[in-house]
Amino acid sequence: MSGGLPTKTSPDPDPDSESEEVTEEVCLESELQDGEMMEVEVGHHNVLLVRSGGHYSAIGNQCTHYGAPLSKGALSGNRVRCPWHGACFNVKTGDLEEFPGLDCLPCHKVEVRNSKVFVSVNKQSLKQRKRVKEMGRRDPGVIHTMLLIGGGSASLVCAETLRQQNYGGRIVMVTSDDLLPYDKTTLSKVMNVQSDSILLRQMEFFLRHDIEVWLRKEAKALDTRSKTVTFSDGSWQSYDQLLISTGCRARKLDCAGADLQNVCLLQTPEDARRIHYSCFRKHVVIVGTSFIGMEVASYMTGRARSVTVIGSSELPYQKTLGPEIGRLTLQMLAAQAVKFFMNDSVLEIRGESGKVKEVLLKSGTVLPVDVLIVGIGVVPNSEFLQGSQVELDSKNFVPVDKCMRTSVPGVFCAGDLACFPLTMAQDRRVNIGHWQMAQAQGRIAALNMLNRETELSSVPFYWTVLLGNTIRYAGFGEGYTEMVLKGRFEDMKFLAFYIKDDVVVAVTGLNFDPAISQVAERLATGKVITKAMAESDDLSWLKLP
């Protein structure tokens, strides 16, 4: 790689590094067996104590993503997986090893004296639940540019990983958004969200680590021969290596009236706020029964005058979570007065004075509507790649290998735009628009941009929230042939295993923590979960409390 890598500068000395520690006895040595963990308290601070490989270690107990107690998660060797959203941390170092989330955990001293276990916490770390991994800065002597097109989580993690790995060249992140990278998973769950509250990093962070961020700048063309990207304002930028992570945009309805006022797509915090305020005590119609459609329907209960959902399949989530969970979702929302028109579609949107007034369905049904929200899938943002040497598939996604490399040397792709080989699915090439997967791909892309060959091996993990209930999912269940159920749907506590070729390929659950994380960890380490294990009454292998 031209320019080489700079030597990392030593961080400025911390004036508080010698500050007083708080040391407390937390347990007897006999109270924690090898392969076990427990939550302890030191100086009114929650600490996760782990005994692994005969050694004790202690890290912060709150996941840096949303604060879940890691003591309730899944421990595997030197790694603990969050029970809520699947983030993983090294119990020896506190470093983040699997996403979602960005930050690491504080690490504390452990000592065993007279069969008693003591943990020491620096008073400074009592103030901080998260730890930003040490990052370098730009070295003026390195003439080398990494250009990241797209301002989502994949680009952000790529930029951070580059600096964590001592890359000293120029990093330029370019996005058509008018916001810094933000948490898009909240938009359909908390729709009155303020933009500043969901930023993943503040501008000061980018300045401190010499990461350039260009907002409101859209890529229009890529020339891989001259290694330049041209933007909509006529400007251009050259690169040495390129990451494409422009993601996807919401698909619009293709029918008369689709451009009327109050026909809404949910893509930005501004969209979410507009929908939130315009729907109060109004007739709301939602087109689409995917995760976004169902979360918006859930959010609107108790706010809108009426909520109606139009779906093209027989049940929500039919192709992803299966008909059983689709039926439960329908029943949950119907109990909150949400009406469903399934196996149907919008034929025409009718308006008055430029605003939507009613929709005509294919079935002939006419529904009154004040606000129409469309959630019918996505379109890849890959138009600027047309005419370039970067290969696109038949759906205009970008095929990559396990190192996130495209068909052009030096050009990488990560996030929702990438179509990649999934390790746990025998390297079947898939496109998975999950927050966690985009972050994992951003990291893998960065390592390979630095010629540190690393393959993507993450297990998909996502979650959805309905009426305050979080359904978690791990694995890749497409093409499953059978479901094994533990618990009962009607009790709102269940664990469902998806079976294909007599092995578990995915799992979903409600109020069954940390089962989803336990399964994800087994899949991540290559352990086969057989159909017989799923069917057995003995679920001790799940290590449930």
C-alpha positions as CSV (number, residue, x, y, z in Angstrom):
1,M,0.0,0.0,0.0
2,S,1.5,3.3,-1.1
3,G,2.6,5.7,1.7
4,G,2.9,3.0,4.3
5,L,1.6,3.3,7.9
6,P,2.7,5.7,10.5
7,T,3.9,4.8,13.9
8,K,1.2,5.4,16.5
9,T,2.0,8.4,18.7
10,S,1.8,7.7,22.4
11,P,-1.3,9.1,24.0
12,D,-1.0,12.2,26.2
13,P,-0.5,11.2,29.9
14,D,-3.6,11.1,31.9
15,P,-3.2,13.3,35.0
16,D,-5.7,11.1,36.8
17,S,-4.2,7.8,35.9
18,E,-2.6,7.5,39.4
19,S,-5.8,8.4,41.2
20,E,-7.0,6.3,44.1
21,E,-8.6,2.9,43.4
22,V,-11.6,1.4,45.1
23,T,-10.9,-2.2,46.1
24,E,-13.6,-4.5,47.5
25,E,-13.9,-8.2,48.3
26,V,-16.6,-9.4,45.9
27,C,-16.9,-13.2,46.5
28,L,-15.2,-16.3,47.7
29,E,-13.1,-18.2,45.2
30,S,-15.4,-21.2,45.5
31,E,-18.5,-19.2,44.5
32,L,-17.5,-18.9,40.9
33,Q,-16.6,-22.0,38.8
34,D,-14.6,-22.0,35.6
35,G,-16.8,-20.9,32.7
36,E,-19.1,-18.9,34.9
37,M,-19.7,-15.1,35.5
38,M,-21.5,-13.0,38.0
39,E,-22.4,-9.4,38.6
40,V,-20.6,-7.8,41.5
41,E,-20.6,-4.3,42.9
42,V,-17.4,-2.2,43.5
43,G,-17.8,1.4,44.7
44,H,-21.5,1.4,43.7
45,H,-20.3,0.4,40.2
46,N,-21.6,-2.7,38.4
47,V,-18.8,-5.0,37.4
48,L,-18.9,-8.3,35.5
49,L,-16.6,-10.9,37.2
50,V,-15.6,-13.9,34.9
51,R,-13.7,-17.0,35.6
52,S,-12.4,-18.5,32.3
53,G,-9.5,-20.8,31.7
54,G,-8.7,-20.8,35.4
55,H,-8.2,-17.0,35.4
56,Y,-10.4,-14.2,36.8
57,S,-11.1,-11.0,34.9
58,A,-13.4,-8.1,35.5
59,I,-15.0,-5.6,33.0
60,G,-17.9,-3.2,33.0
61,N,-21.2,-5.1,33.2
62,Q,-23.4,-2.8,31.0
63,C,-23.3,-3.3,27.3
64,T,-22.1,-0.2,25.6
65,H,-24.9,-0.4,23.0
66,Y,-28.1,0.0,25.1
67,G,-26.9,-0.8,28.6
68,A,-28.0,-4.4,28.9
69,P,-26.6,-6.4,31.9
70,L,-23.9,-8.6,30.4
71,S,-24.2,-10.9,33.4
72,K,-27.5,-12.1,31.9
73,G,-25.8,-12.8,28.6
74,A,-23.9,-15.7,27.0
75,L,-20.4,-16.6,28.0
76,S,-18.2,-18.6,25.6
77,G,-14.5,-18.9,26.4
78,N,-13.1,-15.3,26.7
79,R,-16.2,-13.7,25.1
80,V,-19.5,-12.5,26.5
81,R,-22.4,-11.8,24.3
82,C,-25.1,-9.3,25.2
83,P,-28.5,-10.8,25.9
84,W,-30.5,-8.1,24.2
85,H,-28.8,-7.4,20.8
86,G,-25.9,-9.7,20.5
87,A,-22.9,-7.4,20.9
88,C,-19.8,-9.3,22.1
89,F,-16.9,-8.2,24.4
90,N,-13.6,-9.8,25.3
91,V,-13.7,-10.5,29.0
92,K,-9.9,-10.1,29.4
93,T,-9.6,-6.7,27.6
94,G,-13.1,-5.3,27.5
95,D,-12.7,-4.8,23.8
96,L,-15.7,-4.9,21.5
97,E,-15.5,-8.0,19.3
98,E,-19.0,-8.2,17.6
99,F,-21.6,-5.5,16.9
100,P,-23.9,-3.6,17.4
101,G,-22.4,-0.8,19.3
102,L,-19.2,1.1,18.9
103,D,-17.4,1.3,22.3
104,C,-15.4,-1.0,24.5
105,L,-15.8,-1.7,28.2
106,P,-13.6,-0.6,31.1
107,C,-11.3,-3.3,32.4
108,H,-10.6,-3.8,36.1
109,K,-7.9,-5.5,38.3
110,V,-8.7,-8.8,40.0
111,E,-6.7,-10.4,42.8
112,V,-7.2,-13.6,44.8
113,R,-6.0,-13.5,48.4
114,N,-6.7,-16.2,51.0
115,S,-9.4,-17.8,48.7
116,K,-11.2,-14.4,48.5
117,V,-11.6,-12.5,45.2
118,F,-11.0,-8.8,45.2
119,V,-11.7,-6.3,42.4
120,S,-10.0,-2.9,42.1
121,V,-11.7,-0.1,40.1
122,N,-9.9,3.1,39.3
123,K,-12.1,6.0,40.5
124,Q,-11.9,7.6,37.0
125,S,-13.5,4.6,35.4
126,L,-16.4,4.8,37.8
127,K,-17.5,7.8,35.8
128,Q,-17.4,6.1,32.4
129,R,-19.5,3.2,31.3
130,K,-17.9,3.1,27.9
131,R,-14.3,3.2,26.6
132,V,-13.3,4.4,23.2
133,K,-10.7,2.2,21.8
134,E,-7.3,3.9,21.4
135,M,-7.2,5.5,18.0
136,G,-4.4,7.2,16.0
137,R,-4.5,10.4,13.9
138,R,-3.4,11.4,10.5
139,D,0.3,11.5,9.8
140,P,1.1,14.4,7.4
141,G,3.9,12.3,5.9
142,V,1.6,9.6,4.6
143,I,0.3,10.5,1.2
144,H,-2.6,8.0,0.9
145,T,-6.4,8.5,0.8
146,M,-9.2,6.1,1.9
147,L,-12.5,7.4,0.4
148,L,-15.7,6.2,2.1
149,I,-18.8,6.8,0.1
150,G,-21.9,6.7,2.4
151,G,-22.5,8.0,5.9
152,G,-24.0,5.0,7.6
153,S,-22.8,2.6,10.3
154,A,-20.6,0.6,7.9
155,S,-18.6,3.7,6.9
156,L,-18.3,4.9,10.5
157,V,-17.0,1.6,11.7
158,C,-14.6,1.4,8.8
159,A,-13.2,4.8,9.5
160,E,-12.8,4.0,13.2
161,T,-11.2,0.7,12.5
162,L,-8.7,2.3,10.2
163,R,-7.6,4.7,12.9
164,Q,-7.6,1.9,15.6
165,Q,-5.2,0.0,13.3
166,N,-2.7,2.9,13.1
167,Y,-3.6,4.0,9.5
168,G,-2.1,7.5,9.2
169,G,-3.4,8.5,5.8
170,R,-6.4,10.7,4.9
171,I,-9.9,9.4,5.6
172,V,-12.8,11.1,3.8
173,M,-16.3,10.0,4.5
174,V,-18.9,11.5,2.0
175,T,-22.6,11.3,2.5
176,S,-25.7,12.8,0.8
177,D,-27.3,13.0,4.3
178,D,-27.3,16.3,6.2
179,L,-26.5,14.5,9.4
180,L,-23.5,12.8,10.9
181,P,-23.9,8.9,11.2
182,Y,-26.9,8.1,13.4
183,D,-28.8,5.2,14.8
184,K,-31.4,4.4,12.2
185,T,-32.9,1.5,14.2
186,T,-34.7,4.0,16.4
187,L,-36.7,5.7,13.6
188,S,-39.6,3.3,13.5
189,K,-39.6,2.8,17.3
190,V,-39.3,6.3,18.7
191,M,-40.7,8.5,15.9
192,N,-40.5,11.9,17.7
193,V,-36.8,11.4,18.1
194,Q,-34.5,14.4,18.0
195,S,-31.6,14.1,15.6
196,D,-28.9,15.1,18.0
197,S,-30.0,12.4,20.4
198,I,-29.2,9.5,18.0
199,L,-25.9,10.7,16.5
200,L,-23.4,7.8,16.9
201,R,-20.5,10.3,17.2
202,Q,-20.3,14.0,17.6
203,M,-18.4,16.2,15.2
204,E,-15.7,16.7,17.9
205,F,-14.9,13.0,17.6
206,F,-14.3,13.2,13.9
207,L,-12.1,16.3,14.3
208,R,-10.1,14.7,17.1
209,H,-9.3,11.6,15.0
210,D,-8.8,13.4,11.7
211,I,-11.7,11.9,9.9
212,E,-13.1,14.2,7.3
213,V,-16.9,14.1,6.9
214,W,-18.5,15.8,3.9
215,L,-22.3,16.2,4.3
216,R,-25.0,16.8,1.6
217,K,-22.7,15.6,-1.1
218,E,-24.0,12.9,-3.5
219,A,-21.8,10.6,-5.6
220,K,-22.7,10.6,-9.2
221,A,-20.0,8.6,-11.0
222,L,-17.1,6.4,-10.3
223,D,-14.1,6.0,-12.6
224,T,-12.0,3.1,-11.3
225,R,-9.3,3.6,-13.9
226,S,-8.4,7.1,-12.7
227,K,-9.6,6.3,-9.2
228,T,-11.9,9.2,-8.9
229,V,-15.5,9.8,-7.7
230,T,-17.4,12.7,-9.2
231,F,-20.2,14.3,-7.1
232,S,-23.5,16.0,-8.0
233,D,-22.0,19.5,-7.5
234,G,-19.4,18.8,-10.1
235,S,-16.5,18.3,-7.7
236,W,-14.4,15.2,-7.6
237,Q,-12.1,13.3,-5.2
238,S,-9.4,10.9,-6.0
239,Y,-8.6,7.8,-3.8
240,D,-6.1,5.1,-3.3
241,Q,-8.7,2.7,-1.9
242,L,-12.5,3.1,-1.9
243,L,-15.4,1.8,0.3
244,I,-18.9,1.9,-1.2
245,S,-21.5,1.9,1.5
246,T,-24.3,4.0,0.1
247,G,-27.0,1.6,1.3
248,C,-30.5,1.6,0.1
249,R,-33.5,3.9,0.0
250,A,-37.2,3.2,0.6
251,R,-39.1,2.0,-2.4
252,K,-42.0,4.2,-3.5
253,L,-45.4,3.0,-4.5
254,D,-45.8,2.7,-8.3
255,C,-49.4,3.9,-8.8
256,A,-51.5,7.0,-9.4
257,G,-51.4,9.5,-6.5
258,A,-48.1,8.3,-5.1
259,D,-46.7,11.9,-5.1
260,L,-49.6,13.4,-3.1
261,Q,-48.9,15.2,0.2
262,N,-48.9,13.0,3.3
263,V,-47.8,9.9,1.4
264,C,-44.7,9.3,3.5
265,L,-41.5,7.2,3.4
266,L,-39.5,6.6,6.5
267,Q,-35.8,7.2,5.8
268,T,-34.6,10.0,8.1
269,P,-35.2,11.5,11.6
270,E,-37.0,14.4,9.8
271,D,-39.3,11.8,8.1
272,A,-40.0,10.2,11.5
273,R,-40.9,13.4,13.2
274,R,-43.1,14.5,10.3
275,I,-45.0,11.2,10.5
276,H,-45.2,11.4,14.3
277,Y,-46.8,14.9,14.3
278,S,-49.0,14.5,11.3
279,C,-50.6,11.3,12.5
280,F,-52.1,12.4,15.8
281,R,-55.8,11.6,15.9
282,K,-55.8,11.0,12.1
283,H,-56.7,8.0,9.9
284,V,-53.3,6.3,9.2
285,V,-52.8,3.6,6.6
286,I,-49.5,1.6,6.4
287,V,-48.6,-0.3,3.3
288,G,-46.2,-3.2,4.0
289,T,-45.9,-5.8,6.7
290,S,-42.2,-5.9,7.1
291,F,-40.4,-4.9,10.3
292,I,-40.7,-1.2,9.7
293,G,-44.4,-1.5,8.8
294,M,-45.2,-3.4,11.9
295,E,-43.1,-1.2,14.2
296,V,-44.8,1.9,12.9
297,A,-48.3,0.3,13.3
298,S,-47.3,-0.6,16.9
299,Y,-46.1,3.0,17.5
300,M,-49.3,4.5,16.1
301,T,-51.6,2.6,18.4
302,G,-53.1,5.1,20.9
303,R,-51.9,8.0,18.9
304,A,-53.8,7.8,15.6
305,R,-57.5,7.9,15.2
306,S,-57.3,4.6,13.3
307,V,-54.5,2.4,12.1
308,T,-54.9,0.2,9.0
309,V,-52.3,-2.1,7.5
310,I,-52.2,-3.4,3.9
311,G,-50.1,-6.5,3.2
312,S,-49.4,-8.4,0.0
313,S,-49.0,-11.7,1.8
314,E,-51.4,-13.7,4.0
315,L,-49.6,-12.8,7.2
316,P,-46.9,-10.3,8.4
317,Y,-43.3,-11.6,8.4
318,Q,-44.4,-14.6,6.4
319,K,-41.1,-15.1,4.6
320,T,-38.8,-14.1,7.4
321,L,-40.2,-15.2,10.8
322,G,-42.8,-17.6,9.5
323,P,-46.6,-17.7,9.6
324,E,-46.9,-18.6,13.3
325,I,-45.1,-15.5,14.5
326,G,-46.9,-13.5,11.7
327,R,-50.2,-14.6,13.1
328,L,-49.2,-13.7,16.7
329,T,-48.1,-10.2,15.4
330,L,-51.4,-9.7,13.7
331,Q,-53.3,-10.8,16.8
332,M,-51.3,-8.5,19.1
333,L,-51.9,-5.5,16.9
334,A,-55.6,-6.4,16.1
335,A,-56.2,-6.4,19.9
336,Q,-55.1,-2.7,19.8
337,A,-57.7,-2.0,17.1
338,V,-55.3,-2.2,14.2
339,K,-57.1,-3.4,11.1
340,F,-55.5,-5.6,8.5
341,F,-56.2,-6.0,4.8
342,M,-53.9,-8.9,3.8
343,N,-53.4,-10.5,0.3
344,D,-54.2,-7.0,-1.0
345,S,-52.4,-4.1,-2.5
346,V,-52.8,-0.4,-3.4
347,L,-54.3,0.2,-6.8
348,E,-54.8,4.0,-6.6
349,I,-54.2,6.8,-4.2
350,R,-56.9,9.5,-4.4
351,G,-56.5,13.1,-3.1
352,E,-58.2,16.4,-2.6
353,S,-56.4,19.7,-2.8
354,G,-53.1,17.9,-3.3
355,K,-53.4,15.8,-0.2
356,V,-54.2,12.1,0.1
357,K,-57.8,11.4,1.0
358,E,-58.4,7.7,0.3
359,V,-56.9,4.6,-1.2
360,L,-58.4,2.1,-3.5
361,L,-57.2,-1.4,-3.0
362,K,-57.0,-4.2,-5.6
363,S,-59.8,-6.0,-3.8
364,G,-62.1,-3.0,-4.5
365,T,-62.0,-1.7,-0.9
366,V,-61.8,2.1,-0.4
367,L,-60.2,3.3,2.8
368,P,-60.2,6.9,4.2
369,V,-56.7,8.1,4.9
370,D,-55.1,11.3,6.2
371,V,-51.5,9.9,6.3
372,L,-50.3,7.0,4.1
373,I,-47.0,5.4,5.2
374,V,-45.2,3.2,2.7
375,G,-42.8,0.4,3.8
376,I,-42.6,-2.0,0.9
377,G,-38.9,-2.6,0.7
378,V,-35.8,-0.9,-0.6
379,V,-34.0,0.2,-3.7
380,P,-30.1,0.0,-3.8
381,N,-28.3,3.3,-4.1
382,S,-26.0,2.0,-6.8
383,E,-26.9,4.2,-9.8
384,F,-23.5,6.0,-9.6
385,L,-21.8,2.7,-10.3
386,Q,-23.5,2.2,-13.6
387,G,-20.9,2.3,-16.3
388,S,-18.1,1.6,-13.9
389,Q,-16.1,-1.6,-13.7
390,V,-17.7,-2.5,-10.4
391,E,-19.9,-5.5,-11.0
392,L,-23.6,-5.3,-10.0
393,D,-25.9,-8.3,-9.7
394,S,-29.4,-8.6,-11.3
395,K,-31.0,-6.5,-8.5
396,N,-28.3,-3.8,-8.7
397,F,-26.6,-4.9,-5.4
398,V,-22.8,-5.2,-5.3
399,P,-21.4,-8.8,-5.0
400,V,-18.4,-9.0,-2.7
401,D,-16.2,-11.8,-1.3
402,K,-15.8,-12.6,2.4
403,C,-13.2,-9.8,2.6
404,M,-15.7,-7.3,1.3
405,R,-13.8,-6.9,-2.0
406,T,-15.7,-6.0,-5.1
407,S,-14.7,-7.1,-8.7
408,V,-12.3,-4.2,-8.8
409,P,-9.0,-4.3,-6.8
410,G,-8.9,-1.6,-4.2
411,V,-12.7,-1.1,-4.2
412,F,-14.7,-2.5,-1.3
413,C,-18.4,-2.6,-0.4
414,A,-20.1,-2.9,2.9
415,G,-23.6,-2.5,4.4
416,D,-27.0,-2.9,2.9
417,L,-25.7,-2.5,-0.6
418,A,-23.4,-5.6,-0.4
419,C,-24.3,-9.1,-1.5
420,F,-21.9,-11.4,0.4
421,P,-21.1,-15.0,1.2
422,L,-22.6,-16.0,4.6
423,T,-20.4,-18.4,6.4
424,M,-23.1,-20.1,8.4
425,A,-25.1,-20.7,5.2
426,Q,-22.3,-22.6,3.5
427,D,-21.1,-19.4,1.8
428,R,-24.4,-18.7,0.1
429,R,-24.4,-15.2,-1.3
430,V,-27.0,-13.1,0.5
431,N,-28.1,-9.5,1.1
432,I,-29.0,-8.8,4.7
433,G,-30.0,-5.3,5.7
434,H,-29.2,-5.6,9.4
435,W,-27.6,-2.9,11.5
436,Q,-25.2,-5.3,13.2
437,M,-24.1,-6.9,9.9
438,A,-23.4,-3.5,8.3
439,Q,-21.1,-2.6,11.2
440,A,-19.3,-6.0,11.0
441,Q,-18.8,-5.5,7.3
442,G,-17.3,-2.0,7.9
443,R,-14.7,-3.5,10.2
444,I,-13.8,-6.3,7.8
445,A,-13.5,-3.9,4.9
446,A,-11.1,-1.7,6.9
447,L,-8.9,-4.6,7.9
448,N,-8.6,-5.7,4.3
449,M,-8.1,-2.2,3.0
450,L,-5.0,-2.4,5.2
451,N,-4.0,-5.7,3.7
452,R,-4.7,-7.5,7.0
453,E,-6.7,-10.3,5.4
454,T,-9.8,-11.1,7.5
455,E,-12.9,-12.8,6.5
456,L,-16.5,-12.0,7.6
457,S,-17.9,-14.7,9.9
458,S,-20.6,-12.8,11.8
459,V,-24.0,-14.5,12.5
460,P,-26.9,-12.2,11.7
461,F,-28.7,-10.9,14.8
462,Y,-31.6,-8.5,14.8
463,W,-34.6,-7.5,16.9
464,T,-38.0,-5.8,16.5
465,V,-40.2,-4.1,19.1
466,L,-44.0,-4.5,19.1
467,L,-46.1,-2.9,21.8
468,G,-43.2,-2.9,24.2
469,N,-42.3,-6.5,23.5
470,T,-38.9,-7.2,21.9
471,I,-38.7,-10.2,19.5
472,R,-35.0,-11.2,18.9
473,Y,-33.7,-13.3,16.0
474,A,-30.4,-14.9,15.2
475,G,-29.1,-16.9,12.2
476,F,-30.3,-17.3,8.7
477,G,-33.6,-19.1,8.3
478,E,-34.5,-18.6,4.7
479,G,-35.6,-21.9,3.2
480,Y,-36.3,-23.6,6.6
481,T,-38.6,-26.6,6.4
482,E,-39.7,-27.0,10.0
483,M,-40.2,-25.0,13.2
484,V,-39.6,-26.4,16.7
485,L,-41.4,-24.4,19.4
486,K,-40.6,-24.1,23.1
487,G,-43.2,-22.3,25.2
488,R,-46.4,-20.9,23.9
489,F,-47.2,-18.0,21.6
490,E,-50.3,-17.1,23.5
491,D,-48.3,-16.8,26.8
492,M,-46.0,-14.2,25.1
493,K,-43.0,-16.4,26.0
494,F,-41.6,-18.6,23.4
495,L,-38.5,-19.8,21.6
496,A,-38.8,-21.0,18.0
497,F,-36.0,-23.0,16.3
498,Y,-35.9,-23.0,12.5
499,I,-34.8,-26.3,11.1
500,K,-33.3,-27.2,7.7
501,D,-31.7,-30.5,6.9
502,D,-32.1,-31.6,10.5
503,V,-30.1,-28.7,12.0
504,V,-31.0,-25.4,13.5
505,V,-30.3,-22.5,11.1
506,A,-32.0,-19.7,13.0
507,V,-33.9,-19.0,16.2
508,T,-36.3,-16.3,17.3
509,G,-37.8,-15.7,20.7
510,L,-39.8,-13.5,23.1
511,N,-39.1,-13.2,26.8
512,F,-36.6,-16.1,26.6
513,D,-33.3,-14.3,27.2
514,P,-30.5,-15.1,26.8
515,A,-31.5,-18.0,24.6
516,I,-31.1,-16.1,21.3
517,S,-27.6,-14.9,22.3
518,Q,-26.6,-18.5,23.3
519,V,-27.7,-19.8,20.0
520,A,-25.9,-17.0,18.1
521,E,-22.7,-17.8,20.0
522,R,-22.9,-21.5,19.2
523,L,-23.5,-20.7,15.5
524,A,-20.7,-18.2,15.5
525,T,-18.2,-20.8,16.9
526,G,-19.4,-23.4,14.3
527,K,-21.1,-25.7,16.7
528,V,-24.0,-27.6,15.1
529,I,-27.4,-27.5,16.9
530,T,-29.3,-30.6,15.8
531,K,-33.0,-31.0,15.4
532,A,-32.9,-33.5,18.3
533,M,-31.3,-30.9,20.6
534,A,-34.0,-28.4,19.7
535,E,-36.8,-31.0,20.3
536,S,-35.4,-32.3,23.6
537,D,-37.0,-31.3,26.9
538,D,-33.4,-30.9,28.2
539,L,-32.3,-27.4,27.1
540,S,-29.3,-27.4,29.5
541,W,-27.0,-26.7,26.5
542,L,-28.7,-23.2,26.3
543,K,-27.5,-22.4,29.9
544,L,-30.7,-20.6,30.7
545,P,-31.1,-19.2,34.2
